[in-house]
Amino acid sequence: MPNLGIPELLIILAIIVLLFGVGKLPQLGKGIGEGIRNFKQAVKDGGQDSEKKDPPAGTGSGNTPSSPK
């Protein structure tokens, strides 16, 4: 993996500023921070939230085939 020093990081920062503009940087940072926070929370919970949100496979009023006629 290549080593990223100060000059390389400054070049990357300059490219980001050119692409997004100075006004969007706080929004971009906030979005990245929220994404990292949500990821850490999901890893900490072990995916338990997704199991609670999804209904069990056999329940619901989905399209189930009727008995043959």
C-alpha positions as CSV (number, residue, x, y, z in Angstrom):
1,M,0.0,0.0,0.0
2,P,1.5,3.4,-0.9
3,N,2.4,5.7,1.9
4,L,0.4,9.0,1.9
5,G,2.4,11.9,3.2
6,I,1.5,15.5,3.7
7,P,2.0,16.6,0.1
8,E,-0.2,13.8,-1.2
9,L,-2.9,14.6,1.3
10,L,-2.8,18.3,0.3
11,I,-3.2,17.4,-3.3
12,I,-6.2,15.2,-2.6
13,L,-7.7,18.0,-0.5
14,A,-7.2,20.5,-3.3
15,I,-8.9,18.1,-5.8
16,I,-11.8,17.7,-3.4
17,V,-12.2,21.5,-3.0
18,L,-12.1,21.9,-6.8
19,L,-14.7,19.2,-7.3
20,F,-17.2,20.1,-4.6
21,G,-16.4,23.8,-3.8
22,V,-15.8,25.3,-0.4
23,G,-19.5,25.8,0.4
24,K,-20.2,22.0,0.1
25,L,-17.3,20.8,2.3
26,P,-19.2,21.1,5.6
27,Q,-22.1,19.1,4.1
28,L,-19.8,16.5,2.7
29,G,-18.0,16.2,6.0
30,K,-21.3,15.8,7.9
31,G,-22.5,13.1,5.5
32,I,-19.2,11.2,5.8
33,G,-19.3,11.5,9.6
34,E,-22.9,10.3,9.8
35,G,-22.1,7.4,7.5
36,I,-19.2,6.3,9.6
37,R,-21.3,6.7,12.8
38,N,-24.1,4.6,11.3
39,F,-21.6,1.9,10.2
40,K,-20.0,1.7,13.6
41,Q,-23.4,1.5,15.2
42,A,-24.5,-1.3,12.9
43,V,-21.3,-3.3,13.6
44,K,-21.7,-2.7,17.3
45,D,-25.4,-4.0,17.2
46,G,-24.4,-7.0,15.1
47,G,-27.2,-6.5,12.6
48,Q,-29.9,-7.0,15.2
49,D,-31.9,-3.9,13.9
50,S,-32.3,-5.4,10.5
51,E,-33.8,-8.6,11.9
52,K,-36.4,-6.6,13.9
53,K,-37.4,-4.6,10.8
54,D,-37.9,-7.5,8.4
55,P,-41.0,-9.6,8.9
56,P,-40.7,-13.4,9.1
57,A,-40.8,-15.2,5.8
58,G,-44.2,-17.0,6.4
59,T,-46.2,-14.0,7.4
60,G,-47.9,-11.2,5.6
61,S,-50.4,-10.9,2.8
62,G,-47.9,-11.4,-0.1
63,N,-48.8,-13.1,-3.3
64,T,-49.0,-16.8,-2.4
65,P,-50.1,-19.3,-4.9
66,S,-53.6,-20.7,-4.3
67,S,-54.3,-24.4,-4.3
68,P,-54.6,-26.0,-7.8
69,K,-58.1,-26.4,-9.2
